[in-house]
Amino acid sequence: MEIRTVDVAIIGSGSAGLNARREVEKAGGRPLLIESGAYGTTCARVGCMPSKLLIAAADVAHEVAGAARFGIEVGDACHIDGQRVLERVRAERDRFVGFVVEDTEALPDEQRLNCRARFVGPTTLEVGGHTRVEAGAVVIAAGSTPLIPPPFNEINTHVMVNDDVFELPDLPKSIAVIGTGIIGLELGQALARLGVRVSFFTPFDALGPITDPEVRRVVHEVLTAELDMRLKSEILSAVPQGAGVQLHWRDADGQEQWQHFERVLIAAGRRPGLPDLDLHNTGLELDEHGIPNWDPRTTQCGDAPIFLAGDVSGHIPLLHEATDEGRIAGANSMLYPNVSAHVRRAPLAIVFTDPQMAMAGMRYDQLDLNAVEIGQVSFNNQGRSRVMGQNRGLLRVYGDRECCSIIGAEMFGPRVEHMAHLLAWVTQERMTVRRALEMPFYHPVVEEGLRTALRDLAARLKVTGDCRSEDMATAPGT
């Protein structure tokens, strides 16, 4: 067996792993990137990019279908060619993946191993049964895998996960989406708008990650009006039948129902890619799920020279968080045992449904409701939103009573991906409501709705004296 000695072994070549490798090299260390699968990040290959390509096609189809509200009659001329839609998704996806693969394969051969790794000691790995890697530290950036719940785990060859959607040769006629989280809602709504008969199933009542009860209420109202939601449903059985699957479930009223679907998409969550790494050989203390104690500020596991970065940490499974954790883990793996705690950036999460959902800074379920005030605005009558015919949703902004700073927000509305960025910057800079209202707001834009919410928040905070708002805009629009 070949023996290789390196400063840092990095398990996984996704966004977190690649950034960890870069930090190790920057610090003068010898990194080794170990990948058991194909190169190319989760985001580029099966996540962010292909899903947004599918959503982009769905958005165009939806706008065409709704053109009549602007006095534009399309008639029967609109035809959705599912094969061409998916061909474009794959072509553009492959372009994004190609850039990542090209950069990874350009790394020196001595920095890469393309085999499965497992721990045989605290920082010793066996790779592919032919190489023993002895490292000063290990960064685990092994990503996550889709969770297949019962009864679907018994027929897993007959169901899809998000990875499989983009490989379909054509759009199916019908699909059951199991789960109403981010992946399920984004892909399911897109497929529905592309003409697929889509039904969503969940044992819960929640739609997406929103925690604010008022915003959740509006999300529920809007999405259940458009989409076939089987909320609070219990799947009793799933049986392959013909070219599809026969589902049997108990609905929210306790009635049992059956229906055949051409495809079933499992979007019931993901789990860290840790089970095959033999972490018990590291000496780390593991919980009942096999997860080690982990510090998000250092990415260190306990006091060992082992670091978790990216989706495998289970912290915040988003690309920008993965890249941050990769950088922190790579830097600290070279500093061990004198690791450094890092201040994490303000949380920012966006769901690309229509309307979009977003959370910036602190979430509602993290607030001390005795110490905050909440300002809000409905998009139902917001000027720019009505102009676009997209006037649905609600924005809620949270302010600290003590210092009048904006600490977070949750929202559901038109193109709020942009407003969420503004609010993430505002919360990271600890900006006060007064200071935020001094910022320029153009007319007419959706962000004028944010100004309305901030004015509401200022009034509820009873901002006076040094905190009194110098709101310089009295232009029309809300």
C-alpha positions, -999 to +999 in steps of 0.1 A: +000+000+000+013+034-010+019+058+020+014+095+014+022+122+040+004+156+037-003+186+059-040+185+054-062+159+038-095+173+024-124+148+019-146+163-009-140+186-038-171+207-037-173+244-029-161+239+007-133+215-002-119+236-030-118+267-007-102+247+021-075+235-003-068+270-015-064+282+021-040+254+030-019+261-001-020+299+007-005+291+041+023+271+026+009+237+034+006+205+013-031+198+007-045+166-007-080+167-022-098+134-020-130+129-041-150+097-044-173+109-072-172+132-102-157+166-100-180+196-101-198+212-071-233+202-059-244+237-068-233+235-104-241+199-111-274+191-094-284+221-072-285+259-076-277+263-113-298+235-130-328+243-107-327+280-116-324+271-153-356+250-150-373+278-130-363+304-157-381+284-183-411+280-160-412+318-154-413+325-191-442+300-196-461+315-166-457+350-180-470+340-214-499+321-198-508+353-178-503+378-206-541+383-209-541+404-177-521+430-195-544+429-225-521+407-246-538+377-261-515+347-269-543+323-279-533+287-285-499+295-300-480+287-268-465+252-268-440+239-242-415+215-257-403+196-227-374+180-245-360+213-256-365+228-221-345+200-205-319+201-233-312+237-225-311+230-188-285+203-193-264+223-218-261+253-196-256+231-165-228+213-182-212+246-191-212+257-155-199+223-143-172+223-170-156+254-155-153+237-121-141+204-135-115+222-156-102+242-126-101+211-104-083+189-130-057+216-135-045+211-099-012+192-096-016+154-096+000+152-062-028+173-047-057+150-060-069+114-053-102+102-069-113+074-046-134+069-015-117+076+019-123+063+053-107+069+087-084+042+101-070+065+128-074+100+142-060+117+111-051+087+090-071+077+060-073+047+038-082+057+002-095+033-024-079+003-006-045+012-021-033+044-005-027+053+032-028+090+038-012+103+070-022+139+076-015+166+101-052+176+100-083+166+081-110+187+066-143+168+060-162+185+032-181+154+020-214+172+013-248+156+018-271+131+002-309+130-003-329+113+025-353+086+012-380+081+038-401+050+042-420+036+023-400+049-006-367+035+005-381+001-004-387+012-040-358+036-044-351+026-079-386+038-089-383+073-075-363+104-082-343+128-062-334+163-074-303+151-092-325+129-115-349+156-126-324+173-149-316+140-167-352+134-177-355+131-216-388+149-215-412+165-190-435+138-174-472+141-175-476+138-137-454+139-107-458+135-069-434+157-049-427+143-015-418+173+007-426+210+007-391+223+016-370+245-006-361+219-032-396+204-034-413+238-038-388+252-063-388+222-086-425+213-081-438+248-089-415+250-119-427+217-133-464+227-127-459+259-146-444+239-175-476+219-178-469+189-155-497+177-132-480+181-098-492+171-064-472+179-032-473+156-001-461+164+034-471+152+069-467+188+081-484+222+074-453+242+066-444+254+031-407+263+029-383+276+056-402+307+067-407+308+105-426+341+109-463+331+115-477+361+096-455+355+066-462+318+067-499+325+066-495+345+034-472+318+019-498+292+026-527+314+012-508+321-021-492+288-028-522+266-019-543+287-043-519+279-072-506+244-064-521+211-054-510+208-018-518+176+001-508+190+035-509+169+067-510+137+046-495+104+056-481+082+028-492+046+036-477+028+007-459+034-026-461+006-052-445+004-087-473+002-112-467+002-150-444+030-159-450+049-126-459+045-089-493+041-072-495+062-040-518+054-011-521+081+015-543+093+044-553+129+040-558+157+066-594+146+071-584+110+078-597+097+044-576+072+025-568+079-012-550+064-041-535+079-072-511+069-099-481+092-108-457+088-137-429+101-115-422+105-078-397+132-066-384+127-031-375+161-016-378+152+021-345+166+032-308+157+031-283+141+055-246+148+060-223+125+040-206+110+071-218+074+075-192+058+052-162+076+067-158+054+098-156+084+121-155+060+151-119+055+143-110+091+149-117+090+187-143+118+183-173+118+205-203+112+183-240+117+190-267+092+183-267+102+147-230+097+143-224+135+142-194+150+161-195+181+183-188+210+160-181+248+164-194+269+135-169+297+144-138+275+140-154+245+121-134+223+145-147+190+159-141+190+196-104+198+202-092+174+174-074+184+142-105+175+123-128+202+107-162+200+090-171+224+062-201+228+039-233+208+038-217+180+058-218+202+089-256+204+087-252+240+097-266+262+069-265+241+036-260+271+012-231+277-012-219+310+003-219+294+038-200+264+024-173+286+008-169+305+041-166+273+061-141+259+036-119+290+041-122+288+079-115+251+080-085+253+056-070+282+076-075+266+110-062+232+098-029+249+093-031+268+126-040+237+148-039+236+178-041+274+179-073+277+159-090+310+154-127+318+158-143+337+129-172+360+129-197+346+105-215+367+080-252+377+085-274+348+076-291+351+042-314+325+026-335+328-006-361+304-020-367+309-058-404+302-058-428+327-072-433+349-052-398+344-037-392+337+000-362+351+019-347+354+054-320+379+063-303+383+097-322+368+126-353+347+119-385+351+138-380+319+157-347+332+171-362+365+184-368+375+220-403+389+213-401+410+245-371+429+231-381+436+195-407+455+175-419+444+140-426+466+110-443+452+080-457+459+045-480+440+023-472+438-014-508+436-024-510+473-030-474+482-034-469+504-065-442+487-085-456+452-076-490+461-090-474+476-122-457+442-128-489+422-118-470+405-091-486+421-061-486+392-036-467+388-004-456+402+030-424+416+044-417+418+081-387+436+095-374+431+131-359+459+152-341+459+185-360+481+211-328+489+229-307+504+201-332+507+173-310+485+150-325+462+124-317+427+133-335+406+108-364+401+084-385+374+067-403+380+035-424+365+007-429+387-023-419+397-059-382+395-066-373+398-029-339+381-037-326+417-041-343+432-010-330+403+010-294+412+001-300+448+012-314+436+045-285+412+051-261+440+046-281+462+069-282+436+097-245+428+093-237+465+096-260+468+126-277+497+109-304+516+128-338+522+114-330+559+113-299+553+092-317+529+069-344+555+062-317+580+053-307+558+024-319+566-011-351+549-024-359+552-061-394+555-075-411+533-085-394+502-073-403+473-051-378+485-025-402+513-017-421+486+001-391+482+024-392+519+032-428+515+042-420+486+065-391+506+080-414+536+086-438+512+104-410+498+124-397+532+134-432+542+146-435+510+167-400+516+182-412+551+191-379+564+177-372+598+191-342+620+201-309+607+187-327+578+171-353+600+154-356+592+117-346+618+092-368+603+065-361+626+035-385+610+010-421+620+006-424+608-030-456+589-040-457+552-038-454+527-009 
